[in-house]
Amino acid sequence: MNKFLTIALMSFSAAAWAQTNELVVSAFGGAYTNAIKAHIAEFERANDVRVKFVPGSGADALAKAKAKQVDVVHADVGWANRGEAQGVFEELEPAKIPNLATTFARARFSKYGVITNFGQYGIAYNPKLLKAAPTSWQDLLNPAFKGHVTTAGFDFANVELLVLFAKQNGGGEDNLEPGFKVMEKLGQNVSVFYSQHPQLLDLFRSEDVWLARWLRGRVDWANKEGGVDLKFVVPKEGAIGLASTVHVVKGTKNKALAMAFVNYLLSKNSQTQYAVALGYTPARADLDPKTLGENVPYGEVVVNSLLISDWKKLAPNMDQIKETWEKRVVH
């Protein structure tokens, strides 16, 4: 055989192999993806695969899944329910994901997805500017803090807060009106709805913001970044749960590898790395708390105490909920 033809065929085969052995993962981006990338080489070596991460969340991630542009999708509970309802995800196969059995019961989201880690939304505050530490989500409504309170723009955690306020006033997932009446008051206290974590850090640094709905792990991050000395409190009503789910895209040609990737995310090494890097509570139930760091809440009591609504009721109505939020809460 002509040596040039041989070289060409070898190059083609190598290119074809590389293309076949690529797993495309839609992830949240930023620190979240970096935490996975930091140790992904172990999975790549064990499975002869290159993992390509593409940023995506919410509608964007779901669109990529529908178009078969990705093999694996990370989501929050709202978009996870939407994806399930639209038939976008494969059923997880326990035989191929033995680490499923090691997770807390609440982490077994459904037969189409599993929660990989939990975060705690509470109240971050500047102790220099508040005479007393906040103790309740109701403190965000205190007129004394008007113009110095913030929360993110419309997101799933604000929907959780909306549901909490609704339940406190005779409503719930099926009747959000009592919650919107409270959220309108919160909106009057907010001078700006933050969109990025660095933005909120700057608002705390400038002392424009005194208290905010924020993640425990992000408060630790903010203090490490410098310029602030913030405190974090879990309100008496409970912490709002941030639950990150992972799913295998229906119809992917890399189904076996995708299942193996989900299994790896639930491995002891990966779960520990999540906790150390992000401050999130691992979904795996058999870890040694000493390996997670003193600022990482851990255990079944922690996981079961998180405020997580019935998103099967909420997810179909998210467009309407967002529209009402924009009209009544944002000023």
C-alpha positions as CSV (number, residue, x, y, z in Angstrom):
1,M,0.0,0.0,0.0
2,N,1.2,3.5,-0.8
3,K,2.8,4.9,2.4
4,F,1.0,8.2,1.9
5,L,-2.4,6.4,1.6
6,T,-1.5,4.4,4.7
7,I,-0.7,7.6,6.6
8,A,-4.0,9.2,5.4
9,L,-6.0,6.2,6.5
10,M,-4.3,6.2,9.9
11,S,-5.0,9.9,10.3
12,F,-8.7,9.3,9.3
13,S,-9.0,6.4,11.8
14,A,-7.5,8.5,14.6
15,A,-9.9,11.4,13.8
16,A,-12.9,9.1,13.7
17,W,-11.8,7.5,17.0
18,A,-11.5,10.9,18.6
19,Q,-14.9,12.0,17.3
20,T,-16.6,8.8,18.5
21,N,-15.0,9.0,22.0
22,E,-16.1,12.4,22.9
23,L,-18.8,13.0,25.5
24,V,-20.4,16.4,25.4
25,V,-21.7,17.7,28.7
26,S,-23.9,20.7,29.2
27,A,-23.0,22.3,32.6
28,F,-23.6,25.5,34.5
29,G,-20.3,27.0,33.7
30,G,-17.9,29.0,35.9
31,A,-16.9,27.5,39.3
32,Y,-19.3,24.6,38.9
33,T,-17.7,23.3,35.7
34,N,-14.2,24.1,36.9
35,A,-14.9,21.9,40.0
36,I,-15.7,18.9,37.6
37,K,-12.8,19.7,35.2
38,A,-10.3,19.7,38.1
39,H,-10.6,15.9,38.4
40,I,-12.2,14.8,35.1
41,A,-8.9,13.3,33.8
42,E,-9.5,10.3,36.0
43,F,-12.8,9.5,34.3
44,E,-11.3,10.2,30.8
45,R,-8.5,7.8,31.3
46,A,-10.7,5.1,32.7
47,N,-13.1,5.3,29.8
48,D,-10.9,6.3,26.9
49,V,-13.0,9.4,26.3
50,R,-12.6,13.2,26.1
51,V,-15.2,15.1,27.9
52,K,-16.2,18.4,26.3
53,F,-18.1,20.9,28.5
54,V,-20.4,23.4,27.0
55,P,-22.0,26.1,29.1
56,G,-25.8,25.9,29.4
57,S,-28.6,26.2,31.8
58,G,-32.4,26.5,31.7
59,A,-34.0,26.8,28.3
60,D,-30.6,26.8,26.5
61,A,-29.5,23.5,28.0
62,L,-32.9,22.0,27.2
63,A,-32.7,23.2,23.6
64,K,-29.3,21.7,23.2
65,A,-30.6,18.4,24.5
66,K,-33.6,18.4,22.1
67,A,-31.2,19.1,19.2
68,K,-29.0,16.2,20.3
69,Q,-26.0,18.6,20.6
70,V,-25.1,17.2,24.0
71,D,-25.0,13.8,25.7
72,V,-25.5,14.9,29.3
73,V,-27.4,17.8,30.8
74,H,-27.1,19.5,34.2
75,A,-30.2,21.3,35.4
76,D,-32.1,22.7,38.3
77,V,-35.3,21.1,39.5
78,G,-37.6,23.4,37.5
79,W,-35.9,22.7,34.1
80,A,-35.4,19.0,35.1
81,N,-39.2,18.6,35.4
82,R,-39.7,20.4,32.1
83,G,-37.3,18.1,30.4
84,E,-38.9,15.0,31.8
85,A,-42.4,16.2,30.8
86,Q,-41.1,16.8,27.2
87,G,-39.5,13.3,27.0
88,V,-35.9,14.7,26.6
89,F,-34.1,12.3,29.0
90,E,-33.3,8.6,29.1
91,E,-34.2,6.5,32.1
92,L,-31.2,6.0,34.3
93,E,-30.0,2.4,34.5
94,P,-29.1,1.5,38.1
95,A,-27.1,-1.5,36.9
96,K,-24.8,0.9,35.0
97,I,-24.9,3.6,37.8
98,P,-24.2,1.6,41.0
99,N,-23.4,4.8,42.8
100,L,-27.1,5.7,42.7
101,A,-27.5,3.3,45.7
102,T,-25.1,5.4,47.8
103,T,-27.1,8.6,47.6
104,F,-29.5,10.1,50.1
105,A,-33.1,9.2,49.3
106,R,-34.0,12.8,48.5
107,A,-31.2,12.9,45.9
108,R,-33.0,10.2,43.8
109,F,-34.9,12.8,41.9
110,S,-36.7,10.5,39.5
111,K,-36.0,7.6,37.2
112,Y,-34.8,10.2,34.6
113,G,-32.3,12.1,36.8
114,V,-30.4,12.3,40.0
115,I,-29.4,15.2,42.2
116,T,-25.6,15.4,42.4
117,N,-25.3,18.0,45.2
118,F,-27.4,20.4,47.3
119,G,-26.8,24.1,48.1
120,Q,-28.3,26.2,50.9
121,Y,-29.8,29.6,50.1
122,G,-30.1,31.7,53.2
123,I,-29.4,35.3,54.1
124,A,-26.0,36.9,53.7
125,Y,-25.5,40.0,55.6
126,N,-22.9,42.6,56.7
127,P,-22.7,42.5,60.5
128,K,-21.2,46.0,60.6
129,L,-24.3,47.5,59.1
130,L,-27.0,45.5,61.0
131,K,-27.6,45.9,64.7
132,A,-28.9,42.3,64.9
133,A,-28.5,39.3,62.7
134,P,-31.5,38.5,60.6
135,T,-33.5,35.4,61.7
136,S,-36.3,35.1,59.2
137,W,-37.0,35.4,55.5
138,Q,-39.5,38.1,56.6
139,D,-36.5,40.3,57.5
140,L,-35.9,41.0,53.8
141,L,-39.2,43.0,54.0
142,N,-38.1,45.2,56.9
143,P,-38.7,48.9,55.9
144,A,-35.5,49.8,57.8
145,F,-33.5,48.0,55.1
146,K,-35.2,49.6,52.1
147,G,-32.8,50.2,49.2
148,H,-30.2,47.9,50.8
149,V,-31.8,44.5,50.2
150,T,-31.2,42.4,47.1
151,T,-32.0,39.0,45.6
152,A,-31.4,37.6,42.1
153,G,-33.7,38.3,39.2
154,F,-36.3,35.7,38.4
155,D,-34.9,32.3,39.2
156,F,-36.0,29.0,40.8
157,A,-34.9,30.1,44.3
158,N,-37.1,33.2,44.1
159,V,-40.0,30.8,43.1
160,E,-39.2,28.8,46.2
161,L,-39.4,32.0,48.3
162,L,-42.6,32.8,46.6
163,V,-44.1,29.4,47.5
164,L,-42.9,29.8,51.1
165,F,-44.6,33.2,51.4
166,A,-47.7,31.7,49.8
167,K,-47.9,28.8,52.2
168,Q,-47.4,31.2,55.2
169,N,-50.5,33.1,54.0
170,G,-52.9,30.3,53.1
171,G,-51.7,29.4,49.6
172,G,-49.1,27.1,48.1
173,E,-48.0,25.7,44.7
174,D,-51.6,25.7,43.5
175,N,-52.3,29.2,44.7
176,L,-49.4,31.7,44.5
177,E,-51.4,34.9,44.8
178,P,-50.8,35.2,48.6
179,G,-47.1,34.8,47.9
180,F,-47.0,37.5,45.2
181,K,-48.6,40.0,47.6
182,V,-45.6,39.5,49.9
183,M,-43.1,39.5,47.1
184,E,-44.4,42.9,46.0
185,K,-43.3,44.2,49.4
186,L,-39.9,42.6,48.9
187,G,-39.6,44.2,45.5
188,Q,-40.1,47.6,47.1
189,N,-37.1,47.0,49.3
190,V,-34.8,46.0,46.4
191,S,-32.8,48.7,44.7
192,V,-31.3,46.3,42.1
193,F,-31.8,42.6,41.3
194,Y,-28.4,41.1,40.9
195,S,-27.6,38.8,37.9
196,Q,-24.0,37.6,38.6
197,H,-22.3,36.6,41.8
198,P,-19.3,39.1,41.3
199,Q,-21.9,41.9,40.9
200,L,-23.4,41.1,44.3
201,L,-19.9,41.0,45.8
202,D,-19.3,44.5,44.5
203,L,-22.6,45.7,46.0
204,F,-21.6,44.3,49.4
205,R,-18.1,45.9,49.1
206,S,-19.6,49.3,48.3
207,E,-22.1,48.8,51.2
208,D,-25.0,49.5,48.9
209,V,-26.4,46.1,49.9
210,W,-26.6,45.1,53.6
211,L,-28.4,41.8,53.2
212,A,-29.3,39.4,50.4
213,R,-30.6,36.0,49.5
214,W,-27.4,34.2,48.7
215,L,-25.8,30.8,48.8
216,R,-23.8,29.6,51.8
217,G,-20.9,28.6,49.5
218,R,-20.9,32.0,47.8
219,V,-20.6,33.8,51.1
220,D,-17.4,31.8,51.8
221,W,-16.2,32.6,48.4
222,A,-16.9,36.4,48.8
223,N,-15.0,36.5,52.1
224,K,-12.0,34.8,50.4
225,E,-12.1,37.2,47.5
226,G,-11.6,40.1,50.0
227,G,-13.1,43.4,50.7
228,V,-16.0,42.1,52.8
229,D,-16.5,40.1,56.0
230,L,-20.0,38.7,55.6
231,K,-22.0,36.3,57.7
232,F,-24.5,33.7,56.6
233,V,-27.7,32.6,58.5
234,V,-30.2,29.9,57.8
235,P,-33.6,31.6,58.5
236,K,-35.9,30.0,61.1
237,E,-38.2,28.8,58.3
238,G,-35.4,26.9,56.7
239,A,-32.8,27.2,53.9
240,I,-34.0,27.2,50.3
241,G,-32.6,24.1,48.6
242,L,-30.4,24.4,45.5
243,A,-30.6,21.0,43.9
244,S,-28.4,20.3,40.9
245,T,-29.6,17.4,38.7
246,V,-27.9,15.5,36.0
247,H,-29.6,13.6,33.1
248,V,-28.7,11.5,30.1
249,V,-30.1,12.9,26.8
250,K,-32.6,10.6,25.1
251,G,-31.3,9.1,21.9
252,T,-27.6,9.9,22.5
253,K,-25.2,7.7,20.7
254,N,-23.0,7.8,23.7
255,K,-25.5,6.3,26.1
256,A,-23.2,3.9,27.9
257,L,-20.5,6.6,28.4
258,A,-23.2,9.0,29.6
259,M,-24.4,6.6,32.2
260,A,-20.8,6.0,33.3
261,F,-20.3,9.8,33.6
262,V,-23.3,10.1,35.9
263,N,-21.9,7.2,38.0
264,Y,-18.6,9.1,38.2
265,L,-20.3,12.3,39.4
266,L,-21.6,10.3,42.3
267,S,-18.2,8.7,43.1
268,K,-16.5,9.4,46.4
269,N,-13.8,11.4,44.8
270,S,-16.1,13.6,42.7
271,Q,-18.6,14.2,45.5
272,T,-15.8,15.3,47.9
273,Q,-14.4,17.6,45.2
274,Y,-17.8,19.3,44.8
275,A,-18.0,19.9,48.5
276,V,-14.5,21.2,48.9
277,A,-14.5,23.5,45.8
278,L,-18.1,24.8,46.0
279,G,-19.3,24.3,49.6
280,Y,-22.2,22.2,48.4
281,T,-23.7,19.3,50.3
282,P,-22.8,16.1,48.6
283,A,-25.7,13.8,47.5
284,R,-23.7,10.7,48.5
285,A,-24.6,9.5,52.0
286,D,-21.5,7.5,53.0
287,L,-18.8,10.2,53.0
288,D,-16.5,11.1,56.0
289,P,-17.6,14.6,57.0
290,K,-14.0,15.4,58.0
291,T,-13.0,15.2,54.3
292,L,-15.5,17.9,53.3
293,G,-14.3,20.9,55.3
294,E,-15.9,22.6,58.3
295,N,-18.1,24.9,56.3
296,V,-19.9,22.2,54.4
297,P,-23.2,21.1,55.9
298,Y,-23.7,17.4,55.5
299,G,-26.0,14.6,56.5
300,E,-29.6,13.4,56.0
301,V,-31.0,15.9,58.4
302,V,-29.4,18.7,56.4
303,V,-30.7,17.4,53.1
304,N,-34.2,16.7,54.4
305,S,-34.5,20.1,56.0
306,L,-34.1,22.0,52.7
307,L,-37.1,23.9,51.3
308,I,-37.8,22.3,47.9
309,S,-41.3,22.8,46.4
310,D,-43.4,20.4,44.3
311,W,-42.0,21.4,41.0
312,K,-44.2,19.0,39.0
313,K,-46.9,21.5,39.8
314,L,-44.8,24.6,39.3
315,A,-42.8,23.7,36.1
316,P,-45.8,23.8,33.7
317,N,-46.7,27.3,34.8
318,M,-43.2,28.9,34.9
319,D,-43.8,31.2,31.9
320,Q,-46.9,32.6,33.6
321,I,-45.1,32.9,37.0
322,K,-42.3,34.8,35.4
323,E,-44.6,37.1,33.6
324,T,-46.4,37.9,36.9
325,W,-43.1,38.4,38.6
326,E,-41.9,40.9,36.1
327,K,-45.1,42.9,36.3
328,R,-45.6,42.9,40.1
329,V,-42.2,42.3,41.8
330,V,-39.7,44.1,39.6
331,H,-40.0,47.9,39.7
